[in-house]
């Protein structure tokens, strides 16, 4: 009786121990699944916290915030003295020779990350346009805005190079362009205008004047008869024409949205009611294929930003043929 009682107590103890181990294993699997197997991210974007000691992937396995947000990281890139993104061939992977099998496979699969695409606006896009212009694929002054005209030019260059015509610039396309062109000069990057300046109207020859010619489609910023800067412009359509005459800058707004058409009007300088000189992304993208609702559109945002800071309320505006 004594021995059987001891055996019975031993059996109870073993069952209790096994039950405790089973519970611990179940709890451990649940925590691991929540932390790793489920792949669910918390509010901050990180995976749920794991207990210390549980296995986890190295921190370097996930992309950095700057890489994931930019979509096209350029390791080690830093602005040059003139403010452009670097154009060194070391910035992007050097492509294989076009005749190799690996190059063909890479190009066909479009494995290279996209560096520039429709809608981008920066100094590297300006350099892209200047290089394409050297090769006769782009027939206008660089603006720094990647629109449909730039996409068509890139596609033409890609097809000429035997690449897939995507219209976007990946590493392979950029390397080919660097090899086929030279570094643009300052004048190639920012020519004064695409169009030749018209003879200023007599009213433009005195004082501080935004002298705007419908004939040459240009704006000349003039002080006492001398041209300080100039840029291409476009005007309203036949239904919404830009008014002609001598006006003055009534007020300015660095950021403004039209209350009638609900479109952005950055660097707006109002001179006749709701008509203003302002930057137009549509003009930058489509050129003279479009028209404004009566305003004087400028397509070079950087040049207009400088002009905006120079022009004062009360300065003269002359719109003439």
MIDOTOR-631308 format. One line per 5 residues: number of its first residue (from 1); for each residue x, y, z of N, C-alpha, C. Coordinates in pm, whole numbers, plus 32768, in hexadecimal, padded with zeros to 4 digits. Example, Ala and Ser with C-alpha at 12.3 -4.5 7.8 and 13.67 -1.06 7.14 Angstrom:
1 = 8527 7DC7 830C 84CE 7E3E 830C 8528 7EB6 830C ~ 8505 7F1F 82C4 8557 7F96 82CA 850A 8003 8313 $
This chain:
1 = 8055 7F87 8000 8000 8000 8000 8057 807C 8000 ~ 80C4 8074 8049 811C 80E8 8050 815D 8101 7FCA ~ 818C 8090 7F8B 81CF 809D 7F08 816D 80CF 7E9F ~ 80F5 809D 7E9B 8094 80C7 7E35 806F 8159 7E45 ~ 806A 8189 7EC1 804C 8217 7ED6 80BB 826D 7E9E $
6 = 8136 823C 7EB4 81AB 8289 7E80 81A7 828E 7DEA ~ 818A 821A 7DAB 8182 8214 7D18 8114 8272 7CE5 ~ 80A5 8271 7D28 8035 82C6 7CFE 805B 8359 7D04 ~ 809E 837C 7D77 80C8 8408 7D81 812D 842C 7D15 ~ 8187 83CF 7CF3 81E9 83E8 7C87 81A4 83FD 7C02 $
11 = 813A 83AF 7BE9 80F2 83BE 7B6A 80B0 8446 7B60 ~ 8076 8472 7BCF 8035 84F6 7BD0 809A 8563 7BB4 ~ 8110 8559 7BF2 817A 85BE 7BE0 81A5 85C1 7B4E ~ 81B8 8548 7B11 81E5 8544 7A85 817D 8582 7A2A ~ 80FD 8565 7A45 8094 85A0 79F1 8090 8637 7A00 $
16 = 80A5 866A 7A77 80A5 86FA 7A8E 8117 873D 7A45 ~ 818D 86FC 7A4B 8204 8734 7A06 81EC 8737 7970 ~ 81B8 86C8 7937 819E 86C2 78A6 8138 872B 787D ~ 80D2 8740 78CE 806C 87A5 78AE 80A9 8830 78AD ~ 8101 884B 790E 8141 88D0 7915 8199 88E7 789C $
21 = 81E7 8881 7872 823D 888D 77FC 81EA 88A6 7781 ~ 8178 8860 7775 811F 8871 7701 80EB 88FE 76F8 ~ 80C0 8937 776B 808D 89C0 776D 80FA 8A21 7744 ~ 8176 8A0C 7777 81E5 8A66 7756 8202 8A62 76C2 ~ 8201 89EC 7683 821C 89E0 75F4 81B2 8A26 75A2 $
26 = 8134 8A17 75C8 80C7 8A58 757F 80D5 8AEF 7588 ~ 80F3 8B25 75FD 8103 8BB5 760F 8177 8BE8 75BC ~ 81E6 8B9A 75BA 825A 8BC3 756B 823B 8BC7 74D8 ~ 81F5 8B6C 749C 81D2 8B6B 740F 8177 8BE0 73ED ~ 811A 8BFE 7448 80BF 8C6E 742F 810C 8CF0 7426 $
31 = 8169 8D0A 7480 81B7 8D85 747F 820C 8D8D 7401 ~ 8248 8D1F 73D9 829C 8D1D 7361 8248 8D3A 72E6 ~ 81D2 8D00 72DE 817C 8D16 726A 8153 8DA7 7261 ~ 8133 8DE4 72D2 8108 8E70 72D0 817B 8ECB 72AA ~ 81F4 8EA2 72D3 8266 8EF9 72B9 82A1 8EE8 7230 $
36 = 829F 8E6E 71F7 82E5 8E57 717A 8290 8E1A 710E ~ 8248 8DAE 7132 8202 8D62 70CB 818F 8DAD 708A ~ 8149 8E02 70D6 80D3 8E44 70A0 80F7 8EB3 7040 ~ 816E 8EF1 7051 8197 8F5E 6FF9 8146 8FDC 700D ~ 80F9 8FE7 7077 80A6 905E 708E 80F9 90CD 70C9 $
41 = 80EF 9145 7092 813B 91B7 70C4 80E7 9206 7125 ~ 812B 9243 7186 80E8 9299 71E6 80D1 9323 71AA ~ 809A 9380 71F4 807A 9406 71C2 80F4 944E 718C ~ 816B 9434 71C5 81E2 947C 719A 821E 9442 711D ~ 81E8 93D2 70E9 821E 9396 7070 8280 9327 708F $
46 = 82A6 9312 710F 8302 92A6 7134 82B2 922A 7159 ~ 82F4 91B8 7152 82B3 913C 717D 829C 9141 7213 ~ 823B 90F1 7243 821C 90EF 72D2 8297 90C3 7321 ~ 82A7 90F7 739C 831C 90DC 73ED 8323 9048 740F ~ 83A0 9015 7413 83B5 8F88 7435 83F0 8F7D 74C1 $
51 = 83D8 8F0B 7505 8418 8EF7 7587 84AD 8EEF 7575 ~ 84FB 8F1F 75D7 858C 8F16 75CD 85B4 8E85 75C3 ~ 8613 8E6C 7568 8640 8DE2 7556 85FF 8D9D 74E2 ~ 858F 8DD2 74AA 8550 8D92 7438 859C 8DB8 73BC ~ 859E 8D5F 7359 85EB 8D76 72DF 85AC 8DE5 728E $
56 = 85FF 8E3A 7251 85CD 8EA5 71FB 8632 8EC0 718D ~ 8603 8EF7 711D 865D 8F16 70AE 86B2 8F8E 70D3 ~ 872E 8F98 709D 8783 900C 70B9 873F 908C 708C ~ 875B 90FA 70D3 871B 917A 70B2 873B 91A6 7025 ~ 87B0 9181 6FF1 87D7 91AD 6F6B 8789 9169 6EFD $
61 = 8736 9105 6F1F 86EC 90BD 6EB8 867C 9111 6E7D ~ 864C 9177 6EC4 85DF 91CA 6E92 8617 924C 6E5D ~ 85DA 9289 6DF3 860F 9305 6DBB 8604 9377 6E1D ~ 8660 93D7 6E0E 865D 944D 6E65 85E7 94A4 6E40 ~ 85C3 9500 6E9A 8550 9557 6E80 8564 95A8 6E02 $
66 = 85DF 95DD 6DEC 85F5 9632 6D78 85E8 95E4 6CF7 ~ 8613 9565 6CF6 8608 9515 6C7D 8576 94F6 6C5F ~ 8529 94CF 6CC4 849F 94A7 6CAC 8448 951D 6C87 ~ 8468 9593 6CBA 8415 9606 6C9C 8436 9643 6C15 ~ 84B6 9647 6BF1 84DB 9686 6B73 84B8 9632 6AFB $
71 = 84BE 95B0 6B0A 849D 9557 6A9B 850F 9544 6A3B ~ 8575 959B 6A3C 85E6 958B 69E3 8660 95C5 6A28 ~ 8694 957B 6A89 8704 95AD 6AD6 877F 95B8 6A80 ~ 87D1 961D 6A96 8850 962D 6A52 88BB 9634 6ABC ~ 88F7 95C0 6ADE 8956 95BB 6B4D 89C6 961E 6B3B $
76 = 89E2 9669 6BA5 8A53 96C3 6BA5 8A3C 9742 6B56 ~ 89C2 9759 6B24 89AB 97CF 6AD1 89A8 984B 6B26 ~ 89E6 98B6 6AF3 89E2 9937 6B37 89E2 99A3 6ACE ~ 89A2 9A17 6AE9 899A 9A80 6A83 8A23 9AB5 6A5E ~ 8A35 9ADD 69E0 8AB0 9B1A 69B3 8AAA 9BAF 69CE $
81 = 8B14 9BF7 69A9 8B1A 9C86 69C6 8AAA 9CD4 6984 ~ 8A7D 9CA6 690E 8A13 9CEF 68C9 8988 9CC0 68EF ~ 897D 9C67 6955 88FB 9C3E 6988 88C0 9BC7 6943 ~ 8901 9B92 68DA 88C9 9B1F 6894 88E9 9A9F 68DE ~ 8896 9A39 68C9 88B6 99B5 68FC 8930 9983 68B0 $
86 = 8987 9934 68EE 8A00 9906 68AB 89E0 98B7 682D ~ 8A33 98C5 67C7 8A1F 987B 674B 8A92 981C 6731 ~ 8AE4 9805 6798 8B56 97AB 6787 8B26 9720 6766 ~ 8B74 96DC 670E 8B4E 9655 66E7 8B5A 95F4 675B ~ 8B9F 961E 67C6 8BAD 95C5 683A 8B30 95C1 688E $
91 = 8AD5 961D 6876 8A5C 9624 68C7 8A00 95AD 68B0 ~ 89F9 957C 6835 899F 9510 6811 89EE 9499 67DE ~ 89B6 9420 67E2 89FC 93AB 67B2 8A1F 93B8 671E ~ 8A9A 9393 66FB 8AC3 9397 666F 8A86 9320 6627 ~ 8A3F 9335 65B8 89FE 92C7 6572 8A60 926D 652B $
96 = 8A37 91F0 6516 8A86 9193 64C7 8A87 91C0 6436 ~ 8AEA 9198 63E5 8AE5 91B6 6356 8A64 9184 631A ~ 8A2F 91CF 62B9 89AA 91B0 6285 89A2 9128 6243 ~ 8A14 90F1 6219 8A11 906F 61D5 8A0F 8FF9 6232 ~ 8A26 900D 62B3 8A2E 8F9C 630F 89A5 8F69 6334 $
101 = 89A0 8EE9 6358 8920 8EAB 637C 88E8 8EE6 63FB ~ 8943 8F03 645D 8912 8F38 64DC 88D6 8FC2 64CA ~ 8913 9013 6470 88DB 9098 6458 8851 908E 641A ~ 8841 9034 63B9 87C0 9025 6377 8755 8FFB 63DA ~ 877A 8F9D 6433 8718 8F6E 6495 86F1 8FDD 64F4 $
106 = 8757 902D 651E 873B 909A 657B 86E2 9104 653C ~ 8703 9129 64BE 86B6 9190 647B 8628 9161 6460 ~ 861A 90E3 6439 8595 90AE 6419 853C 90A9 6492 ~ 8579 9091 6506 852A 9084 6580 8514 910A 65C5 ~ 8559 9176 6593 854F 91FA 65D0 856D 91F4 6665 $
111 = 85DF 91AD 6686 8600 9197 6712 8639 9214 6754 ~ 8671 9272 6704 86AE 92EA 673C 8644 9340 6780 ~ 8664 937B 67F3 8602 93D2 6835 85EC 9451 67E4 ~ 8575 9488 67EA 8553 9503 67A2 8591 9579 67EB ~ 85DC 95CB 67A2 861F 963F 67DB 85D2 96C0 67C2 $
116 = 8593 96CB 674C 8544 9741 6728 84CB 9714 66DA ~ 845B 9757 66F1 83DE 972E 66AF 8381 97A6 66A1 ~ 8312 978F 665A 82AE 97F7 6642 827D 9832 66C7 ~ 8280 98B7 66D0 8254 98FB 6749 82C6 992C 67A1 ~ 8340 98F8 678C 83B2 9925 67DC 83DB 99B2 67B3 $
121 = 8414 99FB 6810 8445 9A82 67F2 84BF 9A9E 684A ~ 8534 9A9F 680C 85B0 9ABA 6854 8620 9AD9 67F0 ~ 8698 9AF3 6824 8707 9B1B 67CE 873F 9AA6 677E ~ 872D 9A2B 67AF 875C 99B9 6760 8705 99A8 66E3 ~ 8685 99C6 66EE 862E 99C3 6678 865C 9A2D 6613 $
126 = 8684 9AA2 6645 86B6 9B0B 65EC 8732 9ADA 65A0 ~ 878B 9A95 65E7 8803 9A5F 65A5 87DC 99F4 653F ~ 877D 99A1 6562 874A 993C 6505 871A 997F 6484 ~ 86CA 99E8 6491 8694 9A2D 641C 8703 9A6D 63C9 ~ 8767 9AA8 640C 87D6 9AE7 63C4 8827 9A80 6376 $
131 = 883D 9A0C 63B1 8888 99A2 636B 8836 996C 62F5 ~ 87B4 995A 6309 875F 992C 629B 875C 9993 622A ~ 8762 9A12 6250 8762 9A7C 61EA 87E3 9A79 6198 ~ 8853 9A5C 61D8 88D1 9A4F 6190 88C7 99E5 6122 ~ 887C 997C 613F 8871 990B 60E3 87F9 9917 6085 $
136 = 87B6 998D 6087 8744 99AA 602E 86C7 9957 604E ~ 86BC 9929 60CC 8643 98E2 60F4 85E1 9941 613C ~ 860F 99B7 6162 85BD 9A18 61AD 85D1 9A9E 6169 ~ 8564 9ADF 613F 8570 9B55 60E9 854A 9BD7 612D ~ 855F 9BE2 61AE 853C 9C5C 61F5 859D 9C72 6267 $
141 = 8594 9CE5 62A7 85EC 9D02 6317 85C7 9CAD 6390 ~ 8629 9C7C 63DB 860B 9C2E 6453 85BD 9C7E 64B9 ~ 855E 9C3B 64F9 850B 9C7D 655F 851B 9C3E 65E9 ~ 854E 9BC2 65EE 8557 9B7B 666D 84D9 9B30 6691 ~ 8471 9B39 663D 83F3 9AF3 6657 83E6 9A7D 65F6 $
146 = 83CC 9A07 662C 83C1 998D 65DC 832F 9979 65B6 ~ 830B 99A6 653F 8282 9997 650F 827B 9939 6497 ~ 820C 9940 6450 81F5 98E3 63E0 8259 98F7 6370 ~ 8286 9974 6359 82E8 998E 62F0 836E 994D 6311 ~ 8397 9956 638F 8414 9917 63BA 8409 987F 63B2 $
151 = 8396 9849 63D9 8380 97B7 63D3 838C 9785 6344 ~ 8353 97CF 62E5 835D 97A6 6258 83EE 97AA 6227 ~ 8438 980F 6254 84C5 981B 622C 8517 97A8 6264 ~ 84FE 9786 62E3 8545 9716 6322 8525 9693 62DA ~ 84A6 9680 62B8 847D 9606 6273 84C5 95FA 61EB $
156 = 84D0 966A 61A3 8516 9669 6121 85A9 9645 6134 ~ 85E7 967D 619B 8674 965D 61B7 8684 95CA 61DA ~ 862A 9597 622F 8631 950A 6257 8627 94AD 61DE ~ 85CB 94C9 6184 85BA 9473 610E 8635 947A 60B4 ~ 8670 94F1 60A8 86EA 9500 6059 875C 94AF 6094 $
161 = 875C 94A1 6118 87C4 9455 615E 87A6 93C0 6169 ~ 8733 9396 6134 870E 930A 613D 86D7 92E3 61C5 ~ 86A9 9344 6212 866F 932B 6295 85D6 932B 628B ~ 8597 92F8 62F1 8504 92FB 62F6 84D5 938B 6305 ~ 847B 93B8 62AE 844C 9443 62B0 83E4 945B 631B $
166 = 8410 946F 6396 83B3 9485 6405 838E 9519 6415 ~ 83E6 9572 63E9 83CE 9600 63FE 83FC 9631 6486 ~ 8428 95D5 64DF 8461 95F9 6560 84F7 95DA 655E ~ 8543 9620 65B0 85D5 960F 65B1 85FD 95B1 6622 ~ 8633 953E 65FB 866C 94E3 665F 8704 94EF 6659 $
171 = 874A 949D 66AA 87DC 94A6 66B0 881F 948B 662B ~ 87EC 9429 65E2 8827 9407 6560 8816 9479 64FC ~ 879D 94B2 64F6 8785 9522 649A 87DE 9598 64BC ~ 87EA 95B8 653D 883B 9629 6566 88CE 9615 6541 ~ 8902 959B 6557 898C 957E 6535 89A4 958B 649F $
176 = 8946 955A 644F 8953 9566 63BD 8955 95F9 6394 ~ 8900 964A 63D3 88F9 96D7 63B1 897A 971F 63D9 ~ 89B0 96FD 644E 8A2F 9739 6479 8A9E 971A 6416 ~ 8A9E 969E 63E2 8B05 9675 6384 8AF7 96B5 62FB ~ 8A7C 96D7 62D6 8A62 970C 624E 8A66 97A4 6248 $
181 = 8A6B 97E8 62BC 8A66 987A 62BE 8AD6 98AF 6317 ~ 8AE4 9932 631C 8B47 9972 6372 8B01 99C2 63E0 ~ 8B4C 99E9 6444 8B13 9A36 64B2 8AE2 9ABC 647C ~ 8A64 9AE0 6494 8A2D 9B5E 645E 8A70 9BD8 649A ~ 8A7D 9C3F 6449 8AAF 9CBF 647B 8A3F 9D07 64C7 $
186 = 8A63 9D72 650C 89FF 9DBF 6556 8997 9DF9 64F7 ~ 89C2 9E25 6480 8963 9E5E 6421 8908 9DF3 63E7 ~ 893B 9D78 63D8 88E6 9D0B 63A7 887F 9CE4 640F ~ 88A4 9CEA 648E 8847 9CC5 64F9 87DB 9D2F 650D ~ 8801 9DAE 6504 87A1 9E1A 651E 87B0 9E8A 64B7 $
191 = 878B 9E6F 643A 878D 9EDB 63D6 8727 9F45 63FC ~ 8742 9FC0 63D2 86E9 A02E 63FC 865A A015 63D0 ~ 8646 9FF3 6350 85C2 9FD0 631E 85CF 9F70 62AA ~ 8564 9F29 628D 855E 9EDB 6212 8545 9F39 619D ~ 84F3 9F9E 61B3 84CE 9FFD 614B 8525 A07B 6154 $
196 = 8540 A0B7 60E1 858C A133 60DF 8537 A1A5 6114 ~ 8574 A1FE 6160 852B A26F 6199 84FC A2CE 612C ~ 8486 A305 6140 844F A368 60E5 8487 A3F2 6108 ~ 847A A44F 60AB 849F A4DA 60C9 8440 A50E 6134 ~ 8475 A543 61A2 841D A571 620E 83C0 A5E1 61E1 $
201 = 8348 A5E3 6216 82EB A652 61FE 8324 A6CF 623F ~ 8305 A747 620A 8338 A7C3 6245 831D A7CE 62DB ~ 82AA A79A 6309 8287 A7A4 6398 82E4 A74F 63EF ~ 8330 A6F6 63B1 838B A69E 63FD 8413 A6DF 6417 ~ 842D A752 63DC 84B5 A787 63DB 84D8 A7DC 6455 $
206 = 8478 A7F3 64AD 8495 A841 6527 8461 A7F9 65A1 ~ 84AC A804 660F 847F A7CA 668D 8493 A734 6695 ~ 844D A6F8 66F5 8452 A667 670E 83D8 A629 66CB ~ 83EF A5D1 6669 8381 A5A4 6613 8388 A50E 65F7 ~ 8316 A4CB 6602 8303 A446 65C8 82D0 A45E 653A $
211 = 832A A453 64D8 830A A471 644D 82E6 A3EE 6407 ~ 8267 A3DD 63E5 8233 A35C 63B5 8205 A36B 6324 ~ 8244 A31D 62CC 8225 A325 623D 81D4 A2AD 6210 ~ 815D A2C6 61D9 810D A25A 61A0 8147 A22C 611B ~ 8190 A284 60D7 81CB A262 6056 8237 A1F8 6065 $
216 = 8295 A20E 60C2 8304 A1AE 60D5 82E8 A149 6144 ~ 827B A15C 618C 8255 A106 61FD 82C5 A100 6264 ~ 82F1 A178 628C 835B A184 62F0 8337 A1ED 6358 ~ 8375 A1DF 63CD 836E A243 6436 83FC A273 6451 ~ 8411 A2F6 644C 8493 A330 646D 8484 A388 64E9 $
221 = 84D2 A36A 654F 84D5 A3BE 65C7 853B A42B 65AE ~ 850D A4A8 65A4 8561 A517 657C 8566 A583 65E7 ~ 85DA A5BD 65F8 85EC A62F 6653 8631 A69E 6605 ~ 85EB A70F 65F4 861F A782 65AB 8651 A75C 6520 ~ 8602 A70C 64DA 861F A6EB 6450 867F A678 643A $
226 = 86B4 A63B 64A5 8712 A5CC 6498 86D0 A54A 64C4 ~ 86E7 A4DF 6476 86AD A45C 6497 86FF A41A 6504 ~ 86BF A3FD 6575 8702 A3BA 65E5 86F6 A323 65D7 ~ 867F A2F3 65B2 8669 A264 659B 85F3 A254 653C ~ 85E6 A1DD 6504 8578 A1C5 64A6 854E A134 64AB $
231 = 84D5 A118 647E 84A0 A090 6482 842C A082 6420 ~ 8411 A004 63FA 83A1 9FE7 639F 831D 9FF0 63EB ~ 82B5 A01D 63A5 8230 A024 63E0 81C8 9FF7 637A ~ 8152 9FD7 63AB 80E0 9FBF 6353 8068 A00A 638D ~ 7FFF A014 633D 7F90 A06C 6360 7F0B A022 635F $
236 = 7EA0 A06F 6372 7E1A A036 6372 7DED A010 62E6 ~ 7D84 9FC2 62E0 7D4B 9F98 6260 7CF5 A008 6226 ~ 7CB9 9FED 61B2 7C60 A051 6175 7BE7 A06D 61CD ~ 7BBB A008 6215 7B46 A019 626C 7B68 A061 62EE ~ 7BE5 A054 631A 7C10 A095 6397 7C96 A0DB 637C $
241 = 7C95 A145 632E 7D12 A186 6305 7D56 A1D2 6376 ~ 7DDA A1DD 636C 7E27 A230 63C8 7E19 A2C2 639B ~ 7DF4 A318 63F8 7DDD A3A3 63D5 7E60 A3EA 63B5 ~ 7E5A A445 6353 7ECF A493 632B 7EC6 A51F 6365 ~ 7F3A A55C 6379 7F3C A5E4 63AD 7FA9 A5F7 6414 $
246 = 7FA5 A664 645B 8006 A683 64C4 7FC0 A679 654B ~ 7FF7 A628 65A2 7FBB A60D 6625 8028 A61D 6690 ~ 8009 A5F5 6709 806D A5EE 6774 804E A575 67CB ~ 80B5 A546 680F 80A4 A4D3 6869 8053 A500 68E1 ~ 7FD9 A4C8 68ED 7F81 A4EF 695B 7FA0 A4A5 69DC $
251 = 7FBD A424 69D0 7FE1 A3D3 6A45 8024 A353 6A17 ~ 8069 A312 6A75 80B7 A29A 6A57 8092 A22B 6AB7 ~ 80A4 A1AE 6A8A 808E A139 6AE0 80ED A0CB 6AB6 ~ 8144 A0A3 6B10 81A4 A038 6AF0 815B 9FB4 6AD6 ~ 80F4 9F99 6B23 80A0 9F22 6B0E 800F 9F50 6B03 $
256 = 7FCE 9F2D 6A96 7F43 9F56 6A83 7EFC 9EEE 6A2E ~ 7E7D 9ED8 6A4A 7E29 9E7F 69FB 7DB3 9ECF 69C6 ~ 7D9A 9EC1 6944 7D2E 9F0D 6904 7CA9 9EEF 6948 ~ 7C60 9F58 696D 7BDE 9F46 69AC 7B72 9F25 6946 ~ 7B92 9F38 68C5 7B32 9F1A 685A 7B4B 9E90 681F $
261 = 7BCB 9E74 67FD 7BEB 9DF7 67B8 7C2B 9D8F 6814 ~ 7C4A 9DB8 688F 7C7F 9D5D 68F6 7D02 9D1A 68C9 ~ 7D55 9D65 6883 7DD8 9D33 6859 7E45 9D84 689F ~ 7EB8 9D45 68BD 7F24 9D8C 6901 7F5E 9DFC 68AA ~ 7F82 9E6B 68EA 7FBF 9EDE 68A7 8038 9F0D 68F8 $
266 = 80A4 9EBD 68FE 8118 9EE5 694E 815A 9F64 6917 ~ 8192 9FB3 6971 81D9 A02E 694E 8182 A08C 68FA ~ 8107 A09F 6927 80A8 A0F2 68DE 80C0 A187 68FA ~ 80C2 A1D4 688C 80CE A266 6895 8058 A2A0 6847 ~ 7FEF A2CB 688F 7F73 A2F7 6851 7F81 A387 681E $
271 = 7F52 A39A 679F 7F61 A41E 6762 7EE0 A454 6726 ~ 7E7B A3FF 670F 7DFD A42E 66D4 7D8C A3D5 6703 ~ 7D4C A3FD 6771 7CE2 A3AA 67AA 7D19 A322 67D3 ~ 7CDE A2B8 679B 7D0D A231 67BC 7D7D A201 6763 ~ 7DAD A252 6705 7E1A A22A 66AD 7EA0 A246 66F0 $
276 = 7EFA A1E5 66E3 7F7B A1F0 6728 7FE7 A1AC 66D7 ~ 8062 A1D1 66F2 80D6 A184 66C4 80ED A118 672D ~ 80F4 A09B 6704 810C A02F 6766 8147 9FB3 6723 ~ 8181 9F5B 6774 81B8 9EDD 6742 8146 9E7D 671E ~ 8159 9E32 66B1 80F5 9DCF 6686 8139 9D4A 6669 $
281 = 8117 9CE5 66B7 814D 9C5F 669E 8117 9C26 661B ~ 809F 9C50 65F4 8067 9C22 6575 80B7 9C5A 6500 ~ 80E0 9CD8 650A 8135 9D15 64A2 81BB 9CCE 649E ~ 81F2 9CAF 6513 8272 9C68 6519 8268 9BDF 64D8 ~ 81F5 9B9E 64E6 81E4 9B16 64B2 81BC 9B14 6420 $
286 = 815F 9B6C 63F7 8125 9B63 6370 8151 9BD2 6312 ~ 8196 9C36 6346 81C1 9CA4 62F1 814B 9CF2 62BA ~ 8157 9D19 623C 80F0 9D6D 61FF 8079 9D1D 61CA ~ 8072 9C9E 61EB 7FFD 9C4E 61C5 7F83 9C76 6217 ~ 7F98 9CB9 6287 7F29 9CE6 62DC 7F24 9D7D 62E3 $
291 = 7ECF 9DB0 633A 7EC0 9E40 634D 7E8F 9E59 63DA ~ 7E9D 9ED7 6407 7E6D 9EFB 648C 7DDC 9F2B 6483 ~ 7DA6 9F52 64F6 7D20 9F8E 64FA 7D29 A026 64F9 ~ 7D9A A05A 64C8 7DAD A0EA 64C2 7E2D A118 6505 ~ 7E66 A0C3 655A 7EE2 A0E6 659E 7F5A A0D9 6540 $
296 = 7FCB A10F 656C 8049 A100 6525 8093 A08C 6568 ~ 8099 A01A 6525 80DA 9FA3 655C 8170 9FA5 6543 ~ 81BC 9F7D 65A8 824D 9F6B 659D 826C 9ED9 65B6 ~ 82C8 9E9D 6567 82E4 9E0E 6579 8367 9DF1 65C1 ~ 83B9 9E57 65D9 8436 9E43 6623 8421 9E71 66B3 $
301 = 8406 9E10 6709 83E4 9E31 6794 8457 9E74 67DD ~ 84D1 9E42 67C9 8544 9E79 6812 855D 9F0B 67ED ~ 8555 9F2A 676F 856C 9FB5 6744 84FD A012 6774 ~ 8482 9FDF 6773 8413 A031 67A3 841E A049 6839 ~ 8450 9FE6 6883 8460 9FF6 6914 84C0 A069 6933 $
306 = 852C A072 68E5 858C A0E0 68F6 854A A166 68D2 ~ 8500 A166 6863 84BC A1E0 6838 8456 A20E 689F ~ 840C A1AF 68D7 83A4 A1CE 693A 83DE A21F 69AE ~ 8457 A1FB 69D9 8496 A241 6A49 84C7 A2CC 6A22 ~ 84DC A2E3 69A1 850F A364 6974 849F A3C9 6959 $
311 = 842E A398 6928 83BF A3F0 6903 8378 A423 6980 ~ 8356 A4A3 697E 8310 A4E1 69EF 8281 A505 69C7 ~ 822A A508 6A29 81A2 A539 6A10 81AD A5C9 69DF ~ 8167 A5E7 6972 816F A66B 6937 81C5 A671 68BA ~ 821A A60B 68A3 826B A608 6829 8211 A5FC 67AF $
316 = 823F A634 673F 81F1 A63A 66C5 81EA A5B3 667E ~ 817A A596 663F 8166 A520 65EA 8132 A551 6564 ~ 8179 A530 64F9 8151 A558 6473 813B A4DA 641E ~ 80C1 A4C8 63ED 80A1 A457 6395 8086 A490 630A ~ 80D5 A467 62A7 80CB A4A6 6223 80E5 A43F 61B5 $
321 = 80C5 A466 6138 80E7 A414 60C3 816C A446 608B $
